């Protein structure tokens, strides 16, 4: 083993694909004379607040309902459509299983909501592979704040940090902060350009680059 501990980002890393549900959301919004493009920035802002523990799920629905003039019930329908759109592909699942079988300590560090991550882990039956799952909503800070990384690594002696690998698609938000701790960084370099995620400028050089998650098996 070259390394002992492997931590993964969540969105666009472990969950690297998403089903397009814009049409289904627009159907819900039709009666309000709105489209998903009209509201998604406000939706995203409240997702971030929720992921920081600044508002809870009930408050998020109540405030968005008041701001957007959309019923809480319809907001919950949109929420579930977005949650169900998360796809764990077979290549990623097989890679996780192989790493687990080889004896690696696997973990997740996510700027997300506890409910969202737990739901997909249970749905895909992969929670059993991870020894440590740290989610920003619980810690009340988001990456790249060092507190979330230190919480994730709390069971690992500091002189072992050099044996940790963190895999993420985000250079600035994820890999820049953790590099300060001496952790090795793997950039999952994907060709994604949509309203949620834009192509990043390379402001730091990661220790490794991969184009597919299975390439990780050749690094660790």
C-alpha positions as CSV (number, residue, x, y, z in Angstrom):
1,X,0.0,0.0,0.0
2,X,1.4,3.4,-1.0
3,X,-1.3,5.2,1.2
4,X,-3.6,4.0,4.0
5,X,-6.5,6.4,4.1
6,X,-8.6,7.6,1.1
7,X,-11.2,10.3,1.5
8,X,-13.7,11.3,-1.2
9,X,-15.6,14.4,-2.0
10,X,-19.3,13.8,-2.6
11,X,-20.9,15.6,-5.6
12,X,-19.2,15.2,-8.9
13,X,-16.7,12.8,-7.3
14,X,-18.4,9.8,-5.6
15,X,-21.6,10.9,-7.2
16,X,-20.2,11.9,-10.6
17,X,-23.4,11.8,-12.7
18,X,-26.8,13.4,-12.4
19,X,-30.0,12.7,-14.3
20,X,-31.4,15.8,-15.9
21,X,-34.7,16.5,-14.2
22,X,-35.3,20.1,-15.5
23,X,-38.4,19.1,-17.4
24,X,-40.0,17.4,-14.4
25,X,-39.2,20.5,-12.2
26,X,-40.6,22.8,-14.9
27,X,-43.8,20.9,-15.0
28,X,-44.2,21.5,-11.2
29,X,-43.4,25.2,-11.7
30,X,-45.7,25.7,-14.7
31,X,-48.7,26.7,-12.5
32,X,-46.5,29.4,-10.9
33,X,-45.5,30.7,-14.4
34,X,-41.9,30.0,-13.4
35,X,-39.0,27.8,-14.7
36,X,-36.2,26.1,-12.9
37,X,-33.7,28.6,-14.4
38,X,-35.7,31.4,-12.7
39,X,-35.3,30.0,-9.2
40,X,-32.3,27.7,-9.0
41,X,-29.9,30.4,-7.7
42,X,-32.1,31.1,-4.7
43,X,-32.6,27.4,-4.2
44,X,-28.8,26.9,-4.3
45,X,-28.2,29.7,-1.9
46,X,-30.6,28.1,0.6
47,X,-29.0,24.7,0.1
48,X,-25.6,26.3,1.1
49,X,-27.2,27.9,4.2
50,X,-28.7,24.5,5.1
51,X,-25.4,22.8,4.5
52,X,-23.8,25.2,7.0
53,X,-26.4,24.6,9.6
54,X,-27.6,28.2,9.3
55,X,-31.1,27.1,8.5
56,X,-32.7,23.7,9.0
57,X,-34.8,21.8,6.4
58,X,-38.1,23.1,7.8
59,X,-36.9,26.7,7.8
60,X,-35.5,26.3,4.3
61,X,-38.9,25.2,2.9
62,X,-40.7,28.0,4.8
63,X,-38.4,30.8,3.7
64,X,-38.2,29.6,0.1
65,X,-41.9,29.2,0.0
66,X,-42.4,32.8,1.1
67,X,-39.7,34.2,-1.2
68,X,-40.7,32.2,-4.3
69,X,-44.4,32.0,-3.7
70,X,-44.3,28.3,-4.2
71,X,-46.1,25.8,-1.9
72,X,-43.9,23.9,0.6
73,X,-45.4,20.7,-0.8
74,X,-44.2,21.5,-4.4
75,X,-40.8,22.5,-3.0
76,X,-40.5,19.1,-1.4
77,X,-41.4,17.5,-4.7
78,X,-38.6,19.4,-6.4
79,X,-36.2,18.5,-3.6
80,X,-36.9,14.8,-4.0
81,X,-36.5,15.0,-7.8
82,X,-33.1,16.5,-7.3
83,X,-32.2,14.0,-4.7
84,X,-33.2,11.0,-6.9
85,X,-31.3,12.4,-9.8
86,X,-28.0,11.5,-8.1
87,X,-26.3,8.6,-9.9
88,X,-23.7,6.3,-8.5
89,X,-22.2,4.6,-11.6
90,X,-21.0,1.0,-11.6
91,X,-17.3,1.9,-12.1
92,X,-17.3,4.1,-9.0
93,X,-19.1,1.4,-6.9
94,X,-16.7,-1.3,-8.1
95,X,-13.7,0.9,-7.3
96,X,-15.0,1.5,-3.8
97,X,-15.6,-2.2,-3.2
98,X,-12.0,-3.0,-4.4
99,X,-10.4,-0.4,-2.2
100,X,-12.4,-1.7,0.8
101,X,-11.4,-5.3,0.0
102,X,-7.8,-4.2,-0.1
103,X,-8.1,-2.8,3.4
104,X,-8.0,0.9,2.9
105,X,-9.6,3.2,5.4
106,X,-12.3,5.0,3.4
107,X,-14.0,8.3,4.2
108,X,-16.3,11.0,2.8
109,X,-16.0,14.8,3.4
110,X,-19.0,16.6,1.9
111,X,-20.3,20.1,1.7
112,X,-23.9,18.8,1.7
113,X,-26.9,17.9,3.8
114,X,-26.9,15.0,6.1
115,X,-30.2,13.7,4.7
116,X,-29.0,13.9,1.1
117,X,-25.8,11.9,1.7
118,X,-27.4,9.4,4.0
119,X,-30.3,8.8,1.6
120,X,-28.0,7.9,-1.3
121,X,-25.6,5.8,0.8
122,X,-28.5,3.7,2.0
123,X,-30.2,3.6,-1.5
124,X,-26.9,2.3,-3.0
125,X,-26.0,0.1,-0.1
126,X,-22.4,1.5,0.2
127,X,-22.4,3.1,3.7
128,X,-20.8,-0.1,5.0
129,X,-17.6,0.7,3.1
130,X,-16.9,4.0,4.8
131,X,-15.4,4.3,8.3
132,X,-15.7,8.1,8.5
133,X,-18.4,10.4,7.0
134,X,-18.2,14.1,7.7
135,X,-20.9,16.4,6.4
136,X,-20.8,20.2,6.5
137,X,-24.3,20.5,7.9
138,X,-23.2,18.6,11.0
139,X,-19.9,20.5,11.5
140,X,-21.4,23.9,10.5
141,X,-18.5,24.8,8.2
142,X,-17.8,24.0,4.6
143,X,-14.6,23.1,2.8
144,X,-12.0,24.6,2.5
145,X,-12.3,25.4,6.2
146,X,-9.7,23.3,8.0
147,X,-12.1,22.4,10.8
148,X,-14.0,20.0,8.5
149,X,-10.8,18.2,7.4
150,X,-9.5,17.9,11.0
151,X,-12.9,16.4,12.1
152,X,-12.6,13.9,9.3
153,X,-9.0,13.0,10.3
154,X,-9.5,13.0,14.1
155,X,-8.9,9.2,14.4
156,X,-5.6,9.5,12.4
157,X,-2.3,10.5,14.1
158,X,-0.9,13.7,12.6
159,X,2.3,12.0,11.6
160,X,0.1,9.8,9.4
161,X,-1.4,12.6,7.4
162,X,1.2,12.0,4.7
163,X,-0.6,8.6,4.1
164,X,-3.9,10.3,3.4
165,X,-5.3,10.9,-0.1
166,X,-8.2,13.2,-0.7
167,X,-10.0,12.8,-4.0
168,X,-12.2,15.7,-5.4
169,X,-13.3,17.4,-8.5
170,X,-12.8,20.8,-6.8
171,X,-9.4,22.4,-6.9
172,X,-10.1,25.6,-5.0
173,X,-13.0,24.5,-2.7
174,X,-11.5,21.2,-1.7
175,X,-7.9,20.4,-2.5
176,X,-6.2,23.8,-1.8
177,X,-7.2,23.7,1.9
178,X,-6.4,20.1,2.6
179,X,-3.0,20.4,0.9
180,X,-1.9,22.6,3.8
181,X,-2.1,19.6,6.1
182,X,0.3,17.6,4.1
183,X,-2.4,15.4,2.6
184,X,-1.9,14.1,-0.9
185,X,-4.5,15.5,-3.4
186,X,-6.1,13.7,-6.4
187,X,-8.0,15.9,-8.8
188,X,-10.9,14.1,-10.5
189,X,-10.7,16.1,-13.7
190,X,-14.1,15.9,-15.4
191,X,-15.5,17.6,-18.5
192,X,-18.5,19.2,-16.8
193,X,-19.9,22.6,-17.7
194,X,-23.4,23.4,-16.5
195,X,-25.3,25.8,-14.4
196,X,-24.1,24.1,-11.2
197,X,-20.5,23.7,-12.0
198,X,-18.1,25.5,-14.3
199,X,-14.6,24.6,-15.5
200,X,-12.0,25.7,-13.0
201,X,-8.8,27.6,-13.5
202,X,-5.8,25.7,-12.3
203,X,-4.4,27.8,-9.5
204,X,-2.7,24.9,-7.7
205,X,-1.1,21.7,-9.0
206,X,-2.6,18.6,-7.4
207,X,-0.4,15.7,-6.6
208,X,-2.3,13.4,-9.0
209,X,-4.9,13.8,-11.7
210,X,-7.4,11.2,-12.8
211,X,-10.0,11.2,-15.6
212,X,-11.9,8.2,-14.3
213,X,-12.4,7.0,-10.7
214,X,-10.9,3.6,-11.4
215,X,-7.5,5.2,-12.1
216,X,-7.3,5.7,-8.4
217,X,-6.4,2.0,-8.1
218,X,-3.2,2.7,-9.9
219,X,-2.2,5.6,-7.6
220,X,-2.8,4.2,-4.1
